[in-house]
Amino acid sequence: MRIRRIAALSAALLSTGLVGVAPTLAGSASAATGEWQDGVTSSDTIINCVTQSPSVGVSANTGWRSTNGEVPEVGEKFYLRGYISLVGLPCSGKVATVPEILPPAGFSYPDEPVLWGVNTLGESGELTDAPLDIFNGVNGGIVLTRPGDEPFVLQRGQVLEFQFPVVATREFKGTATQAPTCLSRRDGTAPCPPSQSGDHLQIAFAVGGHGGDKQYVTPYVPIFAAKAGTAGDTTAPNTTLGGGPANGAIVPSTSAAFSLGSTEAGSRFACTLDGRARACASGTHTVTGLAPGTHVLRASATDAAGNTDPTAATRTWTVPVPARSLSRSAGWSLLSAPSAYGGKVLASSRRNASTSYPVRGARRLALVASGGTTHGTVRVYAGSRLLKTISLRTTRNVTKRVIPVTSFSSAWTGTVKVVVATTGRTVRIEGIAAPTR
């Protein structure tokens, strides 16, 4: 029966979508202690068999409590309970009841038991973790019964109580949200839909067999949970940003794939690319369609308690200007080359043929050029100043080769020019890179 109880509760919680984590039930039968914050009472009316006048038949309530008596925070365990008693003198002398729990969305459930007991009203009683059957309710909640689908039966003066632990996975604002005051709840025909009950816990006690005027008595209580991070867990996670281009790299590609992570499981992430916010999540994060220039990706993790990494993980890299965007003099041909950066190369074997591109705020310069056994030599200028003479000859044919040219002592703005220095030897230029960081 213990195994069936665990399986039934897990299935019920997952199928209704009321919680993020399905509980298992184990542990001691010690009840939660401390001051309970009770909600709005619900009751029905019977005709008292002695006085023949209307009086309260059953009365029910629900409540919550935290271990320190204060409003719990997101991620902090606290407790919910429901209780119902037969207080009047019905002609039958007893009432059958089945509770259905209707919590708002935003709870997870620790690996602890549901505690329950039937005791005498006004006396100190005991709670047990004895088995219960747990099912999906007709109102979209979770139904508790005795084993064998049997209802709880209360004699006059008895009270049924149950308690269970929860953890808020979001902020609850209680009375700042709409209360479950629909007509069906007041008439006793059904509880209010949870979707219309704000941050309130309802427990719909089905009642029958005692001559009362309601099918359900449905008390409710506002639930409060403060935003995490003001107490308890105050340690911020560290954001990790793996894969992708190395920091400061020049990468002849218009896309990049990174691995985003945190030192705390369950963290959420905030990202920007070049100062603009973009959606991101744990795992592979790919950016595409990058324009030529220097790019900065920043990512910061926030843990379940609301603590945010104060030092975002950052990656800076530069995408070169492709060959098709370079200005050129006579003597150059723009050729298709599938293996080259951007699928194009500027090719020339004419001495003094030149190609150029204006840059702004450059901190470094580099060429992207093909290499081969018969390739020639180029000179690279910043304005009229010769920066470097570079041989493009290699022992084998290569493409997308990034060749550093120079670093500037301060940001430089002007026109970069590449001039062919040899005659009859092919020069193949794929792009120019000018990192600004």
Backbone hydrogen bonds, N-H to C=O, Kabsch-Sander energy under -0.5 kcal/mol:
donor,donor_aa,acceptor,acceptor_aa,energy
5,R,1,M,-2.4
6,I,2,R,-2.0
7,A,3,I,-2.5
8,A,4,R,-2.8
9,L,5,R,-2.1
10,S,6,I,-2.3
11,A,7,A,-2.4
12,A,8,A,-2.3
13,L,9,L,-2.6
14,L,10,S,-2.2
15,S,11,A,-2.4
16,T,12,A,-1.7
17,G,13,L,-1.1
18,L,13,L,-0.9
19,V,13,L,-0.7
20,G,107,F,-2.1
26,A,24,T,-0.6
37,Q,64,W,-3.3
38,D,36,W,-0.9
39,G,62,T,-2.3
40,V,220,Y,-3.4
42,S,60,A,-2.1
44,D,58,V,-1.8
46,I,55,S,-3.0
48,N,46,I,-0.7
48,N,53,S,-2.5
49,C,89,L,-1.8
52,Q,48,N,-2.7
55,S,46,I,-2.4
57,G,44,D,-1.9
59,S,85,S,-2.2
60,A,42,S,-2.8
61,N,83,Y,-2.4
63,G,81,R,-1.9
64,W,37,Q,-1.4
65,R,79,Y,-1.9
67,T,77,K,-0.5
69,G,66,S,-0.9
74,V,226,A,-2.2
75,G,168,A,-2.0
76,E,73,E,-2.4
78,F,166,V,-2.5
79,Y,65,R,-2.8
80,L,164,F,-2.5
81,R,63,G,-2.1
82,G,162,F,-1.9
83,Y,61,N,-2.5
84,I,160,L,-2.0
85,S,59,S,-2.5
86,L,158,Q,-1.6
87,V,57,G,-2.2
87,V,85,S,-0.8
88,G,57,G,-1.7
95,V,154,L,-2.1
96,A,208,G,-2.1
97,T,152,F,-3.0
98,V,206,A,-1.4
100,E,204,A,-1.4
101,I,142,I,-3.1
102,L,202,Q,-2.9
107,F,18,L,-0.6
108,S,167,V,-2.4
109,Y,21,V,-0.8
112,E,110,P,-2.3
115,L,113,P,-0.5
115,L,163,Q,-2.6
116,W,128,T,-2.5
117,G,161,E,-2.0
119,N,117,G,-0.5
119,N,159,V,-2.5
121,L,157,G,-3.5
123,E,120,T,-1.9
128,T,116,W,-3.4
133,D,145,T,-2.3
135,F,143,V,-2.0
137,G,141,G,-2.9
140,G,137,G,-1.5
142,I,101,I,-2.1
143,V,135,F,-3.0
144,L,99,P,-2.2
145,T,133,D,-2.4
146,R,150,E,-3.0
149,D,146,R,-0.8
150,E,146,R,-1.0
152,F,97,T,-2.4
154,L,95,V,-2.9
154,L,152,F,-0.5
156,R,93,G,-1.3
157,G,86,L,-3.7
158,Q,155,Q,-2.1
159,V,119,N,-3.1
160,L,84,I,-3.0
161,E,117,G,-2.5
162,F,82,G,-2.1
163,Q,115,L,-2.7
164,F,80,L,-2.2
166,V,78,F,-2.8
167,V,108,S,-2.4
168,A,76,E,-0.7
169,T,106,G,-2.7
170,R,106,G,-0.7
172,F,225,A,-1.3
174,G,223,I,-1.7
176,A,173,K,-2.3
177,T,174,G,-2.1
181,T,179,A,-1.8
186,R,182,C,-1.8
187,D,183,L,-2.8
188,G,184,S,-1.0
189,T,184,S,-1.9
190,A,184,S,-1.3
196,Q,193,P,-2.3
197,S,194,P,-1.6
199,D,174,G,-0.6
200,H,197,S,-0.7
200,H,198,G,-1.0
201,L,221,V,-2.7
202,Q,102,L,-1.9
202,Q,200,H,-0.5
203,I,219,P,-1.7
204,A,100,E,-2.7
205,F,203,I,-0.9
205,F,217,V,-2.6
206,A,98,V,-2.6
206,A,204,A,-0.8
207,V,215,Q,-2.1
208,G,96,A,-1.4
213,D,45,T,-0.9
215,Q,188,G,-1.7
216,Y,188,G,-2.1
217,V,205,F,-2.1
220,Y,40,V,-1.2
221,V,201,L,-1.9
223,I,199,D,-3.3
225,A,172,F,-2.4
226,A,72,P,-3.1
229,G,231,A,-0.7
230,T,227,K,-0.6
234,T,232,G,-0.7
236,A,234,T,-0.6
240,T,261,G,-2.8
242,G,259,S,-3.2
244,G,257,A,-0.9
248,G,316,T,-4.1
249,A,246,A,-2.3
249,A,316,T,-0.6
251,V,249,A,-0.6
251,V,318,T,-2.6
253,S,251,V,-2.4
256,A,287,V,-2.4
258,F,285,H,-3.0
259,S,242,G,-2.8
260,L,258,F,-0.6
260,L,283,G,-3.3
261,G,240,T,-2.5
263,T,238,N,-1.6
267,S,264,E,-1.2
268,R,302,T,-2.6
270,A,300,S,-2.2
271,C,278,R,-0.8
272,T,298,R,-2.2
273,L,276,R,-2.6
274,D,296,V,-3.1
276,R,273,L,-1.5
278,R,271,C,-2.2
283,G,260,L,-3.0
285,H,258,F,-3.0
287,V,256,A,-3.0
290,L,254,T,-2.8
293,G,319,V,-2.6
295,H,317,W,-3.5
297,L,315,R,-2.7
298,R,272,T,-2.6
298,R,296,V,-0.5
299,A,313,A,-2.3
300,S,270,A,-2.3
302,T,268,R,-2.7
303,D,307,N,-2.5
306,G,303,D,-2.0
309,D,301,A,-2.8
312,A,310,P,-0.6
313,A,299,A,-2.6
315,R,297,L,-2.2
317,W,295,H,-2.0
318,T,249,A,-2.5
319,V,293,G,-2.9
321,V,432,I,-3.2
323,A,430,E,-1.5
325,S,322,P,-1.7
326,L,323,A,-1.7
327,S,356,S,-2.2
329,S,354,S,-2.8
332,W,329,S,-0.9
333,S,347,A,-2.0
335,L,333,S,-0.8
335,L,345,V,-2.9
337,A,343,G,-2.5
340,A,337,A,-2.5
343,G,340,A,-1.8
344,K,341,Y,-1.0
345,V,335,L,-2.2
346,L,429,I,-3.0
347,A,333,S,-2.9
347,A,345,V,-0.6
348,S,427,V,-2.0
351,R,349,S,-0.5
352,N,420,V,-2.8
353,A,350,R,-1.7
355,T,418,V,-2.2
356,S,327,S,-2.0
357,Y,416,V,-2.0
359,V,414,G,-3.6
362,A,412,W,-2.9
363,R,435,P,-3.5
364,R,435,P,-1.2
365,L,406,T,-2.3
366,A,433,A,-2.0
367,L,403,I,-2.4
368,V,431,G,-2.8
369,A,367,L,-0.6
369,A,401,R,-2.4
370,S,428,R,-2.1
371,G,398,V,-2.4
372,G,392,L,-1.2
375,H,372,G,-1.0
376,G,426,T,-2.4
378,V,390,I,-2.7
379,R,419,V,-2.7
380,V,388,K,-2.9
381,Y,417,K,-3.0
382,A,385,R,-2.8
383,G,381,Y,-0.6
383,G,415,T,-2.8
385,R,382,A,-2.0
386,L,384,S,-0.5
387,L,380,V,-3.2
388,K,380,V,-1.4
390,I,378,V,-3.1
390,I,388,K,-0.5
392,L,376,G,-2.8
394,T,372,G,-2.1
398,V,371,G,-2.1
401,R,369,A,-1.0
402,V,400,K,-0.6
403,I,367,L,-3.4
403,I,401,R,-0.6
405,V,365,L,-2.6
406,T,365,L,-1.3
408,F,363,R,-3.0
412,W,362,A,-2.6
414,G,359,V,-2.0
416,V,357,Y,-2.8
416,V,414,G,-0.5
417,K,381,Y,-2.1
418,V,355,T,-3.3
419,V,379,R,-2.8
420,V,353,A,-2.6
421,A,377,T,-3.0
422,T,377,T,-0.7
424,G,349,S,-2.3
427,V,348,S,-2.6
429,I,346,L,-2.7
430,E,368,V,-3.1
431,G,368,V,-1.7
432,I,321,V,-1.6
433,A,366,A,-2.8
